[in-house]
């Protein structure tokens, strides 16, 4: 096979997916308006993911997060419950 044909065959699915997702986002924009995307922190799993967030909510800022503080709060809450 020719090198160009192989390259086209490898890149075509990604290009089609990009076009499809662009059309989906455009349709969403036409029905719902502007969207604000950002990081959202899930306290249960301790992970973050990118998703749409409400305009009145603030996105997750990793520079403001201290993992040690999060773990200490969890331990502190558990010990406070045992003393009561």
C-alpha positions as CSV (number, residue, x, y, z in Angstrom):
1,X,0.0,0.0,0.0
2,X,1.0,3.5,-0.6
3,X,2.1,5.6,2.4
4,X,-0.5,8.3,1.7
5,X,-3.3,5.8,1.7
6,X,-2.2,4.3,5.0
7,X,-2.0,7.7,6.6
8,X,-5.4,8.6,5.3
9,X,-6.9,5.4,6.6
10,X,-5.3,6.0,10.1
11,X,-6.4,9.6,10.3
12,X,-9.9,9.4,8.8
13,X,-11.7,8.0,11.9
14,X,-10.2,10.7,14.1
15,X,-11.2,13.4,11.6
16,X,-14.7,12.1,11.3
17,X,-15.0,11.9,15.1
18,X,-13.8,15.5,15.4
19,X,-16.4,16.7,12.9
20,X,-19.2,14.7,14.6
21,X,-18.3,16.1,18.0
22,X,-18.1,19.6,16.6
23,X,-21.6,19.2,15.2
24,X,-22.9,17.9,18.5
25,X,-21.4,20.8,20.4
26,X,-22.9,23.3,17.9
27,X,-26.3,21.8,18.3
28,X,-26.0,22.0,22.1
29,X,-24.9,25.6,21.8
30,X,-27.9,26.4,19.6
31,X,-30.4,24.9,22.1
32,X,-28.7,25.7,25.5
33,X,-26.5,28.7,24.8
34,X,-22.9,29.2,26.1
35,X,-21.5,26.6,28.3
36,X,-18.8,27.0,30.9
37,X,-16.4,24.0,31.2
38,X,-14.0,23.4,34.1
39,X,-12.5,20.9,36.5
40,X,-14.9,19.5,39.1
41,X,-13.5,17.7,42.2
42,X,-15.2,14.5,43.4
43,X,-14.6,14.3,47.2
44,X,-15.7,10.6,47.4
45,X,-13.1,9.3,45.0
46,X,-10.6,12.2,45.3
47,X,-10.4,12.7,41.5
48,X,-11.2,15.5,39.1
49,X,-12.8,15.5,35.7
50,X,-13.7,18.1,33.1
51,X,-17.4,18.8,32.8
52,X,-19.9,21.6,32.2
53,X,-20.4,23.7,35.3
54,X,-23.1,26.2,36.2
55,X,-22.4,29.8,35.7
56,X,-22.8,30.6,39.4
57,X,-20.3,27.8,40.4
58,X,-16.6,28.2,40.5
59,X,-14.4,25.7,38.9
60,X,-11.9,23.6,40.8
61,X,-8.5,25.2,41.1
62,X,-5.7,22.7,41.7
63,X,-3.3,25.4,43.0
64,X,-5.7,26.0,45.9
65,X,-6.0,22.4,46.9
66,X,-3.8,20.8,49.6
67,X,-4.1,17.0,49.6
68,X,-2.7,16.8,53.1
69,X,-5.4,19.2,54.4
70,X,-8.1,17.1,52.8
71,X,-6.9,13.9,54.5
72,X,-6.5,15.7,57.8
73,X,-10.1,17.0,57.7
74,X,-11.4,13.5,57.0
75,X,-9.4,12.1,60.0
76,X,-10.5,15.0,62.2
77,X,-14.2,14.5,61.3
78,X,-13.9,10.8,62.1
79,X,-12.3,11.5,65.5
80,X,-14.8,14.2,66.4
81,X,-17.6,11.8,65.8
82,X,-16.0,9.2,68.1
83,X,-15.7,11.7,71.0
84,X,-19.3,12.9,71.0
